[in-house]
Amino acid sequence: MNFRLITQSISRLAVLFALIFGAVHTAPAWAVDLDQARSQGLVGERPDGLVGAVPTTVAPDVLALVDSVNTARLNTYRDIASKNNTPVDAVQAIAGEKQVQKARENGWYYMDAQGAWKK
């Protein structure tokens, strides 16, 4: 690899990180509901950058929230991946890592690599 190629790769990764960090940490209309659901232990963060209903909760409104959040996140991840010529699953993995870390810091549920919910 030459220096220019390395620099371009680093620049793309920096842009990708900034886009993911900004997209995941914006405050869309449903953020209050999501924050409340996380604080109440109804939903948790998954390693793939999506949210999931914690198994003890199956209320229709919680499932609707999960679907809404995940649809919005997937659309954002696809846009970021497209703009950066990066696979969507790579974008999700980076976002998931950040969201799981945030969940751990805030005492929210998160899913570990084995698929178990932790707090």
Secondary structure as UniProt FT lines:
FT   HELIX           3..24
FT   TURN            29..30
FT   HELIX           31..39
FT   TURN            40..41
FT   STRAND          43..45
FT   TURN            47..48
FT   STRAND          51..53
FT   TURN            55..56
FT   HELIX           60..83
FT   TURN            84..85
FT   HELIX           88..106
FT   STRAND          109..111
FT   TURN            113..114
FT   STRAND          117..118
//
